[in-house]
Amino acid sequence: MIVVIEPYNAHEYSDLLDEMFRLRARVFRDRLRWDVQVADGKERDKYDDEGPVYLIYADEESLKVKGSLRLLPTTGPTVLADIFSDTLPDAVHLSAPTIWECTRFCLEDDILTREELLIASAVLIAALGDVAIGAGIESIVGNFDSTMLRLYRRIGCEVEVLGSTQRYGRPVYLGLFPISESILRKVKGRLKKVQSAREGSVDKRLLVA
């Protein structure tokens, strides 16, 4: 299931948020070795105090967090402006009420197979599209590496690479993701196809057993 958490309802999901912050610590500090602040096993930064919108993908029964992302309007403080500004070309202006930033996209790969990771990514991106269209958001910006770029394109996202930096030893890109009903239908169509293929393979294994 997808849970959308905003400042007005965050108090209702304190346990789920704590689980999400723990996931972020495992992904960004333990696996990716980023220089992030972790306290009590939870990764948080100053942008979590800016009233972001969180999308959390969790198991419907156990409420185990499978993945999450964070959204912030580009009219306020952003990771792009403060940390990855060298990926932003001088001629590009990316601050508008209809442009939001997506950061801290992460998946619990310790409990997910490669196929499940693909499905979880598509579920989160489809939910992001639904939320964006409902809120009048026209574009999403974000920084990512080549692995995520391939993933985004595989699940049907349209992304325009605006810039990059080699500051971290490998390319970190800045991408602009347009939001539209047609793109969202494409992502949901890819998701449905992957889910159907997975269900078919499970059925075959059951028949063999």
N, C-alpha and C positions, 0 to 999 in steps of 0.2 A: 504494500500500500504506500501511497505518497501522502506525506503530511506537510502542509504549507504553514510555516510558523512566521508570524509577523509580530512586531512589538505589542500589539493589542492582545494577542493570545499566547504569548511566550510563557506566561505563568502557568498555563495549563499543561505544558509539555516540558517541564524542568528535567524530568528523568530522561526523556528522549534527547534533549539538548546535551545533557551531560554525556550520554552515550555517543553522540555525534562528536563532541569535543575529544573524547577518548579515541575515537576512530581517527580523527585528524592527527592526534599525537602519534599513533601507530604508523600512519601513512607518511606524514611529512617529516617527522623527526626520526623514527626508527627505520623506516624503509628507504626513504629518499634522502635522509641525512641533511635536511634543510636546517638552517640556523633559526629555529623558532622557539618561542617561549612556552614551556610546559610546566604546569603546576598541578599537583595532585593527579597526574596522569592525563590532564586535559590540555589541549593546545588552543590557546586563544590569542588574539592580537587586538590592537586598538580599533580595528574596523568592526569588530564584534560589538563595540559600544556605540556604533553609528546608526542603530536601528535597522539592521539588514533584514532581508527576507531569506529564510532558509527553506530549502526543499530537501526533505529527508525521505529516503526510500527504505522502508522497514518491513520485516516479516510480519504478516497480519496477525499471527498467533503469538509468537514469542516476543515481538516488538524489537528483535535484533536488528540493528541498523546495518543495512547493506551498502548504503552510499548516501552522499549528501552534496550540496553545493550552497553557495552564498551569493546573494544578489544585493547590489548597492547602486543607487543612482549616480550617474557621472557628474551630477551637479554638486556633489559633495566630495569629501575625501575618498580617494580610490587607491588601490594598490598600484594600478597602472601609473597614475600621476606621481606617486611618491617613491616607488621602487623600480618600476620598469619603464620609466620615461624615455630611456634610450631606445626603446622599441617603437616609439611614436615619432613618425616623420614630422618635421617642422611644419609642413603645409597642412597637416591633418588636424582638424579640431573635433574632439570627441567629448564634448560636454553639452548635454541637452537633456531635457526631461524624458525624451523618448529613447534615450540610449542608456542602458544599464550595464554594469560590470558584473561578470560572473567570476568568482574566485573560489578557492578551496574545494574544487570538484575532486571528490575522492571516493574510492570503492574499497570494500572490505575483501581484498583478494585472498586473504587467508581462508575464507570459508566459501569462496566462489570458484567454479571452474572457469576456463576461458570463455565457454559458451554463455555461462551465467553472467560473467562480467560484461559481455556484449549486450545481453538483455538488460542488465541493470543500468548500463550507460544509456541505452535507448529509452528506457522507462523514465529516467531522470530528464533527459533532453526533451522528450515528449511533454512531460509535466511542465518543464520550463516554458515550452512553446505555448501551452494552454494558459499558464499564468501571465505570460507576457502579452498575449493577445487580449486577454481579459482586462489587463491594466493599461492598454494603449501603448505598450512598449514596441518600438519598431526595429530596434537593433540591440544586440548583445555584443560587448567587447570582452576579450579575455586574453591572457597570456598562456602559452602551452608549449610543450616540446613536440618533436616529430612523431612520437608514439601516439600522443593524443590527437594530433592533426590527422593521422591515418584513421584513427578510431572515429573521429567526428565525421569524416567523409564516408566511411564505411556504413554508418547508420543513417546516412541521408542528409546530413547537415550541409548547408551551403556556407562556405567560409571564404572571405577575402583576406589574404595575408597582407597586412599593411606595413610590417616592419619586423626586425629581429635584432637580437644581440648575441654576441659570442662571449659575453662577460663571464658566463658560468662554465666555459669549456666546451659546451655543446649548444647548438642554437636554441634560443627561446624566442618564440614567435608572438606577434600581436595579431589577433584576428578579429574581424568584424563579421558577425553572424546576423544576416537579415532575418526578420521574423515575418512570416506570412502563413495564411491558411494552406496554401499549396505545399510549402516546405514542410509544414507540420503533418499534412496528410502523407507525404513521402516518408517521413521518419516513422510514423505510426504503421505505415505499410511494411517497411523493412522490419519493424519490431514484430508485427504479426507473422511475417514469413519465418523469422528466426524461431519464434515461439512454436509455430506449427511444425517446423522441422525437428525441433527438440522433442516435442510430444510424440511425433512419429517414430523417432529413434527409441524412445522409452517403450512405446507399444511393441516394437519389434523385439526388444530385449525380453519383454515379458512373455511374448509368444515362444521365443526360443527356450526360455527357462521352463 
